[in-house]
């Protein structure tokens, strides 16, 4: 089974188990994750997030909305305007 197929067939219970294992650095039975297992599990959690969850539920999501509906800070991907002031 390839990685994409595994993500497609992953159940929410398996996703939660992998996510918890990455957070704690160990499997439910107490065995530690190797660095490779942790990396692969994190990739699986992120891939599952991207394909199955709405943006606000994804790992690493930061809500930038203020109570009035405007955004905190600027979008880091939005081009910034540079103003040059001439002080003569």
C-alpha positions in Angstrom: 0.0 0.0 0.0 1.4 3.4 -0.9 1.4 6.5 1.3 -1.5 8.2 -0.5 -3.7 5.1 -0.3 -2.9 4.7 3.4 -4.0 8.3 4.1 -7.2 7.8 2.0 -8.2 4.8 4.0 -7.0 6.0 7.5 -9.8 6.1 10.1 -10.3 8.9 12.5 -9.2 6.6 15.4 -5.9 5.7 13.7 -5.4 9.4 12.9 -5.9 10.3 16.6 -3.6 7.5 17.7 -0.8 8.7 15.3 -1.3 12.3 16.4 -1.0 11.3 20.1 2.1 9.2 19.4 3.8 12.1 17.7 2.9 14.5 20.5 4.2 12.1 23.2 7.0 10.5 21.3 5.8 7.1 22.2 3.2 4.5 21.0 0.2 3.6 23.1 2.0 0.6 24.5 4.8 2.9 25.9 7.5 2.1 23.3 9.4 5.2 22.1 9.0 6.2 18.4 12.3 6.2 16.5 13.1 9.5 14.7 12.1 7.8 11.4 8.8 6.6 12.9 8.0 10.1 14.3 8.8 11.8 11.0 6.7 9.3 9.0 3.8 9.6 11.5 3.9 13.4 11.4 3.8 13.3 7.6 0.8 11.1 7.8 -1.0 13.4 10.4 -0.3 16.4 8.2 -1.5 14.6 5.0 -4.7 13.5 6.7 -5.3 17.0 8.0 -4.9 18.4 4.5 -7.2 15.9 2.8 -9.9 15.2 5.5 -10.2 18.2 7.8 -11.4 21.8 7.4 -8.6 24.4 7.6 -9.5 25.5 11.2 -9.1 21.9 12.5 -5.7 21.2 11.0 -2.5 20.8 12.9 -0.7 24.1 13.2 -3.7 26.3 12.3 -3.5 29.8 13.7 -6.8 31.8 13.9 -6.0 35.3 12.9 -9.5 36.6 13.1 -10.4 39.3 15.6 -13.8 39.5 17.3 -14.8 42.2 14.9 -14.1 39.9 11.9 -10.9 41.7 10.8 -7.5 39.9 10.7 -4.6 40.1 13.1 -1.4 41.0 11.3 -0.9 40.7 7.6 -1.0 37.6 5.4 2.7 36.5 5.1 2.0 35.5 1.5 0.6 38.9 0.5 3.0 41.3 -1.2 4.0 44.3 0.9 4.1 47.9 -0.4 7.3 49.7 0.3 7.0 53.5 0.8 10.1 55.6 0.4 9.9 58.9 2.1 12.1 61.8 0.9 13.2 64.0 3.8 14.6 67.2 2.3 
